[in-house]
Amino acid sequence: MATAETTAHQAANSRTLELLTRIGFTGYGVVHLVVAWLAVQIALGDPAEEGDQTGAFAALAEHTVGRVLLVVVAVGLAAMAVWQGLLAAVGHREETGAARVWERIGSGARAVVYAVLGVSAGRAAFGDGASSADKQEGAAAGVMGHPWGPWLVGLVGLGVVALGIGLGVYGVMKKFERRLKRGEMSATTRKAAIATGMTGYAAKGVAYGIVGVLLVAAAWTHDPDKSRGLDAALRTLAAQPYGGLLLGLVAAGIAAFGAYCFLQARYRDV
C-alpha cells in the first residue's frame, strides 16, 4: 500500500502530466467557447448542432484543423482525468477528516466527467460523434420503463439541481480562488480570474439547475423527451419570454468560464 501511494505521488508530480493537464484546461476552455457560440445560435433560432459538449465536438469536427484540435483536447482531458483520479486516491492532504473525504469524492466525480468528455472528443475527431442528448433521452426512457424508474430519474434530477446550486455558490463565494497560484498573478490578472470565475460558475449553475428541473419534470410526466441534458436546458430557456436575452446572458457566462479555463491553464495549482 505504501509503495502504491508513493508511486501515485510520483505520478501526480510528473511534469509531463502537469503539462498535459494544462493543455487539457486550454481545450476545456475551447469547448466552453464553442458551447457558448451554439447557445447564441439557439437564441437566434438557427442552431446548427446540439447545444452541449457533443454539439461542440461535432462543430469542431467539421473542419480539418478542428479534428486535430479535438485529438489534442482528448489527450488533455485524459490527462485531467488521470490528475483528478490521483487526487481522489491520495490527494487533498491539506484537508482533514470529512473535508478530505468530500474533496476526494469530488475529484473522483470530475475524473469520470473528464474521462467521458475525452472519449467523446476522441470519437468525434474520428467521425463517431454520437449524440449525448439522444443517449440521455434513451437512458431515461429505459429507466422509466421500470416501476421505480421515475423515482430514480427524479432523484437524479434533484441531485443535478443541487449541483447547479453548488456551482453557483462556489462561484459567488469565490471558492475557486484557493485553487489558483495567486502569488504569480498580477492584480489585473487576478481581477480577470475572479470576474470570469464568478460569472462562469454562476452561468453553469443556472444551466445545470435547469437540467435538473427538466429531469424532475420528465420523471413527473413520464416524458423522456425532457431529459436531453444541457441541450434541452438551453432550448427550454430560449422558449421562455425574453428567452433570447436570458440565453444570451447564459452564453456569455459559459464563454466567461471558457476564458477562466484559459487562466487556469497557466495559474491553476496542478
Secondary structure, DSSP 8 states (H G I E B T S, - for coil): -HHHHHHHHHHHT-HHHHHHHHHHHHHHHHHHHHHHHHHHHHHTT--SS-SSHHHHHHHHHTSHHHHHHHHHHHHHHHHHHHHHHHHHHH--TTS-HHHHHHHHHHHHHHHHHHHHHHHHHHHHHTT----HHHHHHHHHHHHHTSTTHHHHHHHHHHHHHHHHHHHHHHHHTTGGGGGB-GGGS-HHHHHHHHHHHHHHHHHHHHHHHHHHHHHHHHHHHT-GGG--HHHHHHHHHHTSTTHHHHHHHHHHHHHHHHHHHHHHHHHB--
